[in-house]
Amino acid sequence: MYDLIGVALFVIVVVSVVLTLLALLISRISLNRHVWLARFFADVLDFFYLPLKSIFLRYSDAKTLDTWMVSLKNMANQSTFAKTEHRLLLAPHCMRSLDCPASSTRFGIECVSCGKCVFSRMLKDAERFGYTLHIIAGSSYIRHIVKKEAADGALLLACNYELNKVMRSLKRKKIVTYGIPLLNDGCYATEIDYDNLISVMERFSEQNSQRGQTNADRPEV
């Protein structure tokens, strides 16, 4: 009996290690090209995230792990995200001007379009593509936002660590996420590749429009 338990535990450990190593390899490959079973391997990395992070902190850089995982999750979520209809655009407050006059609420910074930072432009573009923009000072704000907004998708702007953390959190709330990493980390003066942001919003807008057109062309039964 104890021998069988020992064999079973050994098999579980070996399978877990093999799956985790394979998932890491797949996530690394996802940075450069399409991979199969992205959602499955993303779930594997989520399950083993804490021990993996400890290993990366000791022997490499945890930022690398988060970068790989965000890339893999984007690949896993992109087709589902394109089908979402009520989308949030969650951006970090560290992108705003240091003398920003906007006030803070439990739902984030209320942009007043003063023109001192990128958010004046982003607010207009978010509305143009059908997103509700929230400028947040921390992931704790998201709890209040998702209670207020009936959203099924969220486009995230942040460093890879925060992207991965919020992706894991919103996954439990059945909100599909897609992340765009910032160009630099830090607590202030961070930047986003704005052309890339517009490109991503345009791509998902076109995919959503094509899906709507396809559904409209289907004959009624």
C-alpha positions in Angstrom: 0.0 0.0 0.0 2.7 2.5 1.0 4.8 1.4 -2.0 1.8 2.3 -4.3 1.4 5.7 -2.6 5.1 6.3 -3.0 5.1 5.4 -6.7 2.0 7.6 -7.3 3.6 10.6 -5.6 6.8 10.1 -7.6 4.8 10.0 -10.8 2.9 13.1 -9.9 6.2 15.0 -9.1 7.8 13.9 -12.3 4.8 14.8 -14.4 4.5 18.2 -12.7 8.1 19.0 -13.3 8.0 18.0 -16.9 4.8 20.0 -17.5 6.2 23.0 -15.8 9.5 22.9 -17.8 7.5 22.4 -21.0 5.2 25.3 -20.1 8.2 27.6 -19.5 9.7 26.6 -22.8 6.3 27.3 -24.6 6.0 30.6 -22.9 9.5 31.6 -24.0 8.7 30.6 -27.6 5.4 32.6 -27.5 7.5 35.8 -27.4 8.4 35.3 -31.1 5.8 33.0 -32.7 2.5 31.3 -32.2 2.3 28.3 -30.0 -0.3 25.6 -29.5 -2.2 24.9 -26.2 -1.3 28.4 -24.9 -4.3 28.4 -22.5 -3.4 25.0 -21.0 0.3 25.9 -20.4 -0.7 29.3 -19.0 -2.8 27.5 -16.5 0.1 25.3 -15.6 2.3 28.3 -15.0 -0.4 30.0 -12.9 -0.7 26.9 -10.7 3.1 26.7 -10.1 3.7 30.5 -10.1 4.9 30.9 -6.5 7.6 28.2 -6.5 8.6 29.2 -10.0 8.9 32.9 -8.9 11.1 31.8 -6.0 13.4 29.9 -8.4 13.6 32.8 -10.8 14.3 35.3 -8.0 17.3 33.1 -6.8 18.8 32.1 -10.1 17.5 34.7 -12.7 15.0 37.5 -12.7 11.4 37.3 -11.8 10.6 39.9 -14.4 11.6 37.3 -17.0 9.0 34.9 -15.8 6.2 37.5 -15.8 7.2 38.6 -19.3 6.9 35.1 -20.6 3.6 34.5 -18.8 2.0 37.7 -20.1 3.0 36.8 -23.6 1.5 33.4 -23.3 -1.7 34.6 -21.7 -2.1 37.2 -24.5 -1.8 34.5 -27.0 -4.3 32.3 -25.1 -6.8 35.2 -24.6 -6.7 37.1 -27.9 -9.5 35.2 -29.7 -11.8 35.3 -26.7 -11.0 39.0 -26.0 -12.0 39.8 -29.5 -15.5 38.5 -28.7 -16.0 40.7 -25.6 -18.4 43.5 -25.7 -18.0 45.6 -22.5 -14.4 46.4 -22.1 -12.3 48.3 -19.5 -9.1 50.0 -20.2 -7.0 49.9 -17.0 -4.0 52.1 -16.9 -1.5 53.0 -14.0 -1.5 56.4 -12.5 2.3 56.5 -12.8 1.8 57.6 -16.4 0.2 60.9 -15.5 1.8 64.3 -15.0 3.4 65.0 -11.7 1.3 68.1 -11.3 -1.9 66.4 -12.4 -5.0 68.3 -11.1 -7.3 65.4 -11.2 -8.8 64.0 -8.0 -8.8 60.4 -6.9 -11.9 58.3 -6.1 -12.3 54.6 -5.2 -12.6 53.9 -8.9 -9.3 55.6 -9.8 -8.1 59.0 -11.0 -10.8 61.1 -12.6 -9.1 62.6 -15.7 -10.1 66.2 -16.4 -8.4 66.3 -19.8 -6.1 69.1 -18.8 -3.6 68.2 -21.6 -0.6 67.7 -19.3 -0.2 64.0 -20.0 -1.1 61.2 -22.3 -4.4 60.5 -20.5 -6.2 63.4 -22.1 -5.6 61.7 -25.5 -6.2 58.2 -24.1 -9.6 59.2 -22.7 -10.8 60.2 -26.1 -9.4 57.1 -27.8 -10.9 54.8 -25.2 -14.3 56.2 -25.9 -13.7 56.0 -29.6 -13.0 52.3 -29.4 -15.6 51.5 -26.8 -13.5 51.2 -23.7 -14.2 52.6 -20.3 -10.9 54.1 -19.0 -9.9 53.8 -15.4 -6.6 55.3 -14.2 -5.7 53.3 -11.1 -3.2 53.8 -8.3 -3.0 50.1 -7.4 -4.5 46.7 -8.1 -6.8 47.2 -5.0 -8.9 49.7 -7.0 -9.9 47.0 -9.5 -12.1 45.3 -6.9 -14.3 48.4 -6.8 -14.2 48.9 -10.5 -15.4 45.4 -11.4 -18.3 45.7 -8.9 -19.3 48.9 -10.6 -18.8 48.0 -14.2 -20.4 45.0 -15.9 -17.4 44.2 -18.0 -16.4 41.0 -19.8 -13.0 42.2 -21.0 -10.1 44.3 -19.8 -7.2 45.8 -21.7 -4.4 46.3 -19.2 -1.5 48.7 -19.3 1.3 48.1 -16.7 4.7 46.5 -16.1 4.7 42.8 -16.7 4.6 42.0 -13.0 1.4 44.0 -12.5 0.0 42.7 -15.8 0.5 39.1 -14.7 -0.9 39.7 -11.2 -4.1 41.5 -12.5 -4.6 38.8 -15.2 -4.6 36.1 -12.5 -7.0 38.1 -10.4 -9.5 39.0 -13.2 -9.4 35.4 -14.5 -11.2 34.3 -11.3 -13.8 37.0 -12.0 -14.4 35.6 -15.5 -13.1 38.8 -17.1 -10.9 38.2 -20.2 -7.7 40.2 -20.2 -5.1 41.3 -22.7 -1.9 43.1 -21.5 0.3 45.8 -23.1 3.6 46.2 -21.2 4.9 49.7 -20.4 8.1 50.8 -22.0 9.7 51.4 -18.6 9.1 50.4 -15.0 8.9 52.7 -12.0 6.6 54.7 -9.8 6.4 57.8 -12.0 7.1 59.0 -15.6 6.3 55.6 -17.1 5.4 55.5 -20.8 3.4 53.3 -23.2 4.1 52.7 -26.8 1.0 54.7 -27.9 1.1 53.6 -31.5 1.0 50.0 -30.3 -1.9 50.7 -28.0 -3.9 52.2 -30.9 -2.9 49.3 -33.1 -4.2 46.8 -30.5 -7.5 48.6 -30.0 -8.0 48.9 -33.8 -7.2 45.2 -34.3 -9.7 44.0 -31.7 -12.3 46.6 -32.9 -12.0 45.2 -36.5 -12.2 41.6 -35.3 -15.3 42.4 -33.2 -16.9 44.2 -36.3 -16.1 41.2 -38.5 -17.7 38.9 -36.0 -20.8 41.1 -35.8 -21.0 41.2 -39.6 -20.7 37.4 -39.8 -23.6 37.0 -37.3 -25.7 39.5 -39.2 -25.2 37.6 -42.5 -26.4 34.4 -41.0 -29.9 33.5 -42.1 -32.6 33.3 -39.5 -34.0 29.9 -38.6 
